Amino acid sequence: MMIKQIAIATLLLLCFQYEGQSLSRFNNQTMFMPSGKPFGTIDLRLNNRKDTVIEKKHSPHKATIYSAILPGLGQAYNRKYWKIPIIYAGLGISGYLIGVNRKEMIDRQNVLKLLLDNDSTTIPTGPYADVEIDQLKADRNLYRTNRDYSIITFAAFYVINIVDAAIDAHFYKFNIDKPLSQRKTRHWYLVQSRVQTKPVFGLAYRF
């Protein structure tokens, strides 16, 4: 009985020693899938080391400041380049309308000043010289209103440009390309025993 116990203990000791040598040789070696094809590499000692990779943070604060300084710069920071022409189209058109309506309003206002100054020597000339006073006042008020609306539109595009950059920066790393059910999963085999290139057992991590 004593000889059998010694033999069993020796056999178990050899098995543990072989398993330890197998795991030490497994470090930085190629991993295999159940089909026998190489899948990737892994270092089991990574758990004892700190991760030194520092991921660059995408800052919503920076995107907001950039768009406030220069419209479209925040969108460029967020890599949403297709939005930049839309922003400048809105700002450009509303800015153009501000200038046109302001000019038309000032032209009619100047004619009204000459007509209502009670001085017969100041006679207005130009395309509005023969227009009635009431019509000139109505046109002046209309262009003033259109100018104010154009200013509001310009300011709205400017604010939207800032808000859009901030929102896009908050969702910069949010992936909505594929549903979770359609995303692929990977299996990393941490421990795997093989006999003549055929897997016997293993421990896998899926993510």
Residue frames relative to the residue before (quaternion, step in Angstrom):
aa qw qx qy qz dx dy dz
M 1.0000 0.0000 0.0000 0.0000 0.00 0.00 0.00
M 0.6391 0.5370 -0.3216 0.4470 3.56 0.98 -0.87
I 0.6483 0.5173 -0.3220 0.4565 3.60 1.00 -0.83
K 0.6447 0.5191 -0.3223 0.4594 3.61 1.00 -0.83
Q 0.6593 0.5125 -0.3152 0.4509 3.59 0.94 -0.86
I 0.6461 0.5125 -0.3146 0.4701 3.55 1.03 -0.85
A 0.6539 0.5165 -0.3123 0.4562 3.57 0.99 -0.84
I 0.6553 0.5025 -0.3144 0.4682 3.60 0.97 -0.84
A 0.6539 0.5127 -0.3168 0.4575 3.59 0.94 -0.87
T 0.6485 0.5150 -0.3149 0.4637 3.57 1.00 -0.84
L 0.6495 0.5217 -0.3104 0.4579 3.58 0.98 -0.86
L 0.6565 0.4998 -0.3112 0.4715 3.60 0.97 -0.84
L 0.6371 0.5314 -0.3264 0.4530 3.57 1.00 -0.81
L 0.6543 0.5049 -0.3070 0.4720 3.58 0.98 -0.82
C 0.6376 0.5299 -0.3294 0.4518 3.59 1.02 -0.78
F 0.6703 0.4878 -0.3052 0.4686 3.61 0.91 -0.88
Q 0.6437 0.5175 -0.3255 0.4603 3.56 1.05 -0.80
Y 0.6512 0.5096 -0.3146 0.4661 3.61 1.01 -0.80
E 0.6504 0.5164 -0.3208 0.4554 3.57 1.01 -0.84
G 0.6466 0.5172 -0.3199 0.4604 3.59 1.01 -0.78
Q 0.6501 0.4987 -0.3182 0.4769 3.57 1.01 -0.78
S 0.6294 0.5394 -0.3323 0.4500 3.60 1.04 -0.74
L 0.6739 0.4877 -0.3005 0.4666 3.58 0.97 -0.86
S 0.6484 0.5081 -0.3324 0.4593 3.60 1.01 -0.71
R 0.6601 0.4822 -0.3116 0.4844 3.60 1.08 -0.65
F 0.6081 0.5918 -0.3499 0.3971 3.58 1.21 -0.47
N 0.5160 0.6524 -0.4150 0.3687 3.60 1.24 -0.43
N 0.8532 0.0742 -0.0888 0.5086 3.57 -0.97 0.99
Q 0.5182 0.6229 -0.4353 0.3924 3.60 1.13 0.48
T 0.6333 -0.5439 0.4001 0.3782 3.53 -1.29 0.32
M 0.3012 -0.7379 0.5763 0.1804 3.56 -0.99 0.87
F 0.2430 -0.7744 0.5727 0.1152 3.55 -1.12 0.67
M 0.4176 -0.6611 0.5660 0.2612 3.50 -1.20 0.68
P 0.6890 -0.4657 0.3271 0.4489 3.62 -1.19 0.24
S 0.6371 0.5370 -0.3405 0.4357 3.62 1.11 -0.52
G 0.5666 -0.6110 0.3862 0.3955 3.57 1.26 -0.23
K 0.5679 0.5966 -0.3839 0.4173 3.60 1.26 -0.11
P 0.5240 -0.6353 0.4514 0.3435 3.62 -1.01 0.71
F 0.2314 -0.8034 0.5399 0.0979 3.57 -0.96 0.91
G 0.7526 -0.2911 0.2285 0.5446 3.58 0.89 -0.81
T 0.4343 -0.6709 0.5238 0.2947 3.56 -1.25 -0.21
I 0.0415 -0.7892 0.6127 -0.0012 3.51 -1.21 0.56
D 0.2345 -0.7451 0.6082 0.1413 3.56 -1.10 0.67
L 0.3410 -0.7741 0.4966 0.1946 3.57 -0.45 1.21
R 0.6326 0.5472 -0.3338 0.4346 3.58 1.22 -0.32
L 0.4199 0.7275 -0.4581 0.2909 3.59 1.27 0.02
N 0.5893 0.6005 -0.3730 0.3911 3.58 1.14 -0.57
N 0.6889 0.4804 -0.2776 0.4664 3.58 1.18 -0.50
R 0.6879 0.4411 -0.2771 0.5055 3.56 1.28 -0.01
K 0.4638 -0.6739 0.5003 0.2837 3.56 -1.11 0.68
D 0.4810 -0.6527 0.5039 0.2978 3.52 -1.11 0.72
T 0.1928 -0.8209 0.5330 0.0705 3.56 -0.55 1.19
V 0.5149 0.6364 -0.4283 0.3827 3.59 1.24 0.00
I 0.1257 -0.7936 0.5941 0.0382 3.58 -0.66 1.13
E 0.2798 -0.7822 0.5393 0.1376 3.55 -0.56 1.18
K 0.4398 -0.7002 0.4996 0.2583 3.56 -0.85 0.98
K 0.3364 -0.7700 0.5146 0.1710 3.55 -0.72 1.12
H 0.3269 -0.7197 0.5803 0.1960 3.54 -1.02 0.90
S 0.2156 -0.8391 0.4952 0.0647 3.55 -0.43 1.28
P 0.3679 -0.7145 0.5528 0.2202 3.62 -0.73 1.02
H 0.5973 0.5695 -0.3617 0.4337 3.59 1.10 -0.65
K 0.6546 0.5025 -0.3117 0.4711 3.59 0.95 -0.85
A 0.6488 0.5221 -0.3225 0.4499 3.59 0.92 -0.88
T 0.6510 0.5156 -0.3124 0.4613 3.59 1.00 -0.81
I 0.6714 0.4901 -0.2977 0.4695 3.58 0.90 -0.93
Y 0.6403 0.5367 -0.3299 0.4395 3.59 0.94 -0.86
S 0.6997 0.4605 -0.2766 0.4710 3.59 0.89 -0.90
A 0.6203 0.5301 -0.3475 0.4620 3.57 1.12 -0.57
I 0.6697 0.4860 -0.2951 0.4777 3.60 1.05 -0.76
L 0.7945 -0.0288 0.0673 0.6028 3.57 0.89 -1.00
P 0.4093 -0.7234 0.4909 0.2612 3.63 -0.49 1.12
G 0.7723 0.3158 -0.2638 0.4839 3.55 -0.94 1.00
L 0.5712 0.6063 -0.3905 0.3920 3.59 1.17 -0.41
G 0.6293 0.5242 -0.3301 0.4692 3.58 1.08 -0.66
Q 0.6341 0.5132 -0.3285 0.4761 3.58 1.06 -0.72
A 0.6274 0.5149 -0.3353 0.4783 3.58 1.06 -0.68
Y 0.6243 0.5316 -0.3248 0.4714 3.60 1.06 -0.75
N 0.7094 0.4274 -0.2421 0.5054 3.59 1.09 -0.75
R 0.4071 -0.7313 0.4413 0.3236 3.59 1.36 -0.07
K 0.4599 0.6141 -0.4871 0.4173 3.55 1.04 0.85
Y 0.0324 -0.8705 0.4910 0.0003 3.53 0.71 1.15
W 0.6123 0.5850 -0.3578 0.3935 3.61 1.08 -0.63
K 0.6241 0.5496 -0.3449 0.4353 3.62 1.18 -0.36
I 0.5446 0.6551 -0.3959 0.3427 3.60 1.14 -0.53
P 0.6722 0.4753 -0.3315 0.4608 3.69 0.81 -0.80
I 0.6217 0.5402 -0.3489 0.4472 3.61 1.04 -0.69
I 0.6527 0.5159 -0.3134 0.4578 3.57 0.94 -0.89
Y 0.7175 0.4443 -0.2655 0.4661 3.58 0.82 -0.95
A 0.5822 0.5503 -0.3799 0.4624 3.59 1.15 -0.47
G 0.6727 0.4890 -0.2977 0.4687 3.59 0.91 -0.88
L 0.6782 0.4772 -0.2941 0.4752 3.58 0.93 -0.88
G 0.6669 0.5199 -0.3061 0.4373 3.59 0.98 -0.83
I 0.6783 0.4852 -0.2968 0.4652 3.58 0.91 -0.92
S 0.6791 0.4748 -0.2999 0.4727 3.59 0.89 -0.89
G 0.6339 0.5178 -0.3342 0.4673 3.61 1.05 -0.67
Y 0.6351 0.5220 -0.3244 0.4679 3.58 1.04 -0.76
L 0.6662 0.4976 -0.3014 0.4666 3.58 0.96 -0.85
I 0.5832 0.5602 -0.3757 0.4526 3.60 1.10 -0.59
G 0.6909 0.4887 -0.2810 0.4527 3.57 0.88 -0.95
V 0.6675 0.5078 -0.3079 0.4491 3.60 0.92 -0.90
N 0.7003 0.4649 -0.2790 0.4644 3.59 0.80 -0.98
R 0.6236 0.5351 -0.3433 0.4548 3.58 1.04 -0.70
K 0.6566 0.5157 -0.3130 0.4528 3.59 0.95 -0.88
E 0.6686 0.4959 -0.2999 0.4659 3.59 0.91 -0.92
M 0.6431 0.5186 -0.3234 0.4614 3.58 1.00 -0.76
I 0.6751 0.4944 -0.2992 0.4586 3.60 0.90 -0.91
D 0.6199 0.5497 -0.3486 0.4382 3.62 0.99 -0.78
R 0.7018 0.4478 -0.2712 0.4832 3.59 0.87 -0.89
Q 0.6202 0.5409 -0.3451 0.4513 3.58 1.08 -0.66
N 0.6474 0.5186 -0.3183 0.4589 3.59 1.00 -0.77
V 0.6384 0.5097 -0.3262 0.4756 3.60 1.03 -0.76
L 0.6480 0.5178 -0.3193 0.4583 3.59 0.99 -0.82
K 0.6198 0.5422 -0.3475 0.4485 3.60 1.01 -0.69
L 0.6765 0.4855 -0.2945 0.4690 3.59 0.96 -0.81
L 0.6832 0.4859 -0.2895 0.4619 3.57 1.03 -0.76
L 0.7723 0.3703 -0.1815 0.4831 3.61 1.04 -0.68
D 0.5014 0.6723 -0.4263 0.3390 3.59 1.19 0.32
N 0.4131 -0.7402 0.4410 0.2948 3.62 1.33 0.07
D 0.5609 0.5414 -0.4117 0.4721 3.54 1.11 0.71
S 0.3424 -0.7850 0.4852 0.1767 3.58 -0.47 1.27
T 0.6231 0.5574 -0.3517 0.4211 3.59 1.20 -0.34
T 0.6592 0.4652 -0.3102 0.5028 3.58 1.20 -0.36
I 0.0521 0.8029 -0.5849 0.1025 3.54 -0.13 1.32
P 0.3930 -0.7316 0.4996 0.2463 3.62 -0.67 1.02
T 0.1609 -0.7605 0.6229 0.0878 3.51 -1.18 0.68
G 0.5751 0.5947 -0.4310 0.3603 3.53 -1.24 0.29
P 0.7637 -0.4000 0.2487 0.4415 3.58 -1.28 -0.12
Y 0.7297 0.4220 -0.2454 0.4788 3.62 1.13 -0.45
A 0.3849 0.7574 -0.4649 0.2491 3.61 1.23 0.18
D 0.7594 0.3742 -0.2001 0.4932 3.59 1.02 -0.73
V 0.4938 0.6528 -0.4374 0.3724 3.61 1.24 0.13
E 0.5236 -0.6507 0.4552 0.3085 3.56 -1.02 0.82
I 0.6336 -0.5747 0.3746 0.3577 3.51 -1.21 0.68
D 0.6552 0.5186 -0.3239 0.4437 3.59 0.91 -0.86
Q 0.6537 0.5061 -0.3113 0.4686 3.57 1.02 -0.80
L 0.6327 0.5271 -0.3295 0.4618 3.56 1.04 -0.78
K 0.6543 0.5103 -0.3154 0.4605 3.60 0.97 -0.80
A 0.6522 0.5141 -0.3144 0.4599 3.57 0.97 -0.86
D 0.6694 0.4904 -0.3009 0.4700 3.59 0.95 -0.89
R 0.6328 0.5342 -0.3329 0.4510 3.57 0.99 -0.82
N 0.6740 0.4923 -0.2962 0.4643 3.59 0.91 -0.89
L 0.6291 0.5398 -0.3313 0.4507 3.59 1.06 -0.78
Y 0.6959 0.4611 -0.2769 0.4758 3.59 0.85 -0.93
R 0.6031 0.5403 -0.3608 0.4628 3.58 1.13 -0.57
T 0.6511 0.5054 -0.3118 0.4727 3.57 0.99 -0.83
N 0.6588 0.5028 -0.3109 0.4653 3.58 0.95 -0.88
R 0.6200 0.5349 -0.3419 0.4610 3.58 1.07 -0.69
D 0.6596 0.5088 -0.3104 0.4579 3.58 0.95 -0.88
Y 0.6491 0.5072 -0.3174 0.4698 3.59 0.98 -0.80
S 0.6371 0.5255 -0.3254 0.4604 3.56 1.05 -0.74
I 0.6278 0.5224 -0.3306 0.4729 3.58 1.05 -0.73
I 0.6448 0.5148 -0.3144 0.4695 3.58 0.98 -0.86
T 0.6514 0.5130 -0.3144 0.4622 3.59 0.98 -0.85
F 0.6384 0.5225 -0.3250 0.4624 3.58 0.96 -0.83
A 0.6712 0.4893 -0.2953 0.4721 3.58 0.92 -0.92
A 0.6325 0.5358 -0.3355 0.4475 3.59 1.03 -0.76
F 0.6519 0.4970 -0.3186 0.4760 3.61 0.94 -0.81
Y 0.6413 0.5269 -0.3289 0.4505 3.58 1.00 -0.76
V 0.6739 0.4781 -0.2918 0.4818 3.59 0.95 -0.89
I 0.6361 0.5258 -0.3309 0.4576 3.60 0.96 -0.84
N 0.6133 0.5569 -0.3390 0.4459 3.56 1.04 -0.77
I 0.6748 0.4799 -0.2912 0.4791 3.61 0.98 -0.83
V 0.6773 0.4931 -0.2952 0.4594 3.59 0.86 -0.97
D 0.6438 0.5294 -0.3237 0.4478 3.59 0.94 -0.84
A 0.6521 0.5084 -0.3181 0.4638 3.60 0.96 -0.84
A 0.6563 0.5103 -0.3158 0.4572 3.60 0.97 -0.81
I 0.6689 0.4947 -0.3043 0.4639 3.60 0.92 -0.88
D 0.6574 0.5053 -0.3144 0.4622 3.58 0.91 -0.87
A 0.6428 0.5201 -0.3321 0.4539 3.59 1.02 -0.71
H 0.6326 0.5302 -0.3331 0.4559 3.60 1.04 -0.73
F 0.7667 0.3177 -0.1680 0.5320 3.60 1.03 -0.78
Y 0.2511 0.8173 -0.4920 0.1643 3.59 1.24 0.42
K 0.7879 0.2948 -0.1495 0.5195 3.62 0.92 -0.88
F 0.4722 0.6557 -0.4552 0.3740 3.57 1.22 0.34
N 0.2211 -0.8133 0.5310 0.0876 3.56 -0.43 1.27
I 0.0186 0.7986 -0.5998 0.0468 3.57 -0.65 1.16
D 0.3357 0.7786 -0.4785 0.2284 3.57 1.22 0.36
K 0.8160 0.0696 -0.0006 0.5738 3.59 0.88 -0.94
P 0.5199 -0.6065 0.4850 0.3559 3.58 -1.11 0.59
L 0.6396 -0.5445 0.3787 0.3886 3.56 -1.21 0.48
S 0.6397 0.5500 -0.3289 0.4243 3.59 1.06 -0.71
Q 0.7160 0.4354 -0.2495 0.4852 3.59 1.19 -0.47
R 0.5326 0.6338 -0.4156 0.3766 3.57 1.23 -0.04
K 0.4775 -0.6883 0.4784 0.2634 3.54 -1.04 0.82
T 0.2452 -0.7439 0.6027 0.1526 3.53 -1.21 0.61
R 0.2313 -0.7686 0.5838 0.1223 3.53 -1.19 0.63
H 0.2549 -0.7471 0.5977 0.1399 3.52 -1.18 0.67
W 0.0915 -0.7684 0.6321 0.0408 3.56 -0.78 1.07
Y 0.2522 -0.7834 0.5553 0.1193 3.54 -0.63 1.16
L 0.2477 -0.8004 0.5337 0.1146 3.55 -0.41 1.29
V 0.7840 0.0400 0.0002 0.6195 3.58 0.98 -0.84
Q 0.1187 0.7928 -0.5870 0.1134 3.55 -0.83 0.91
S 0.1994 -0.7703 0.5973 0.1003 3.55 -0.87 0.98
R 0.0836 -0.8085 0.5826 0.0012 3.55 -0.91 0.93
V 0.0949 -0.7588 0.6426 0.0466 3.52 -1.13 0.76
Q 0.8280 -0.1262 0.0316 0.5455 3.57 -0.46 1.26
T 0.7101 -0.5007 0.2203 0.4434 3.55 0.84 1.22
K 0.6155 0.5085 -0.3712 0.4741 3.61 1.19 0.34
P 0.4271 -0.7193 0.4783 0.2673 3.62 -0.78 0.97
V 0.2466 -0.7668 0.5791 0.1262 3.54 -1.01 0.89
F 0.7514 -0.1928 0.1299 0.6175 3.60 0.90 -0.92
G 0.0052 0.8120 -0.5832 0.0219 3.57 -1.25 0.35
L 0.3021 -0.7104 0.6029 0.2012 3.52 -1.39 0.11
A 0.0679 -0.8330 0.5486 -0.0227 3.59 -0.50 1.22
Y 0.1948 -0.7437 0.6273 0.1242 3.53 -1.30 0.55
R 0.1440 -0.8109 0.5653 0.0449 3.59 -0.68 1.12
F 0.0904 0.7832 -0.6121 0.0619 3.58 -1.02 0.83
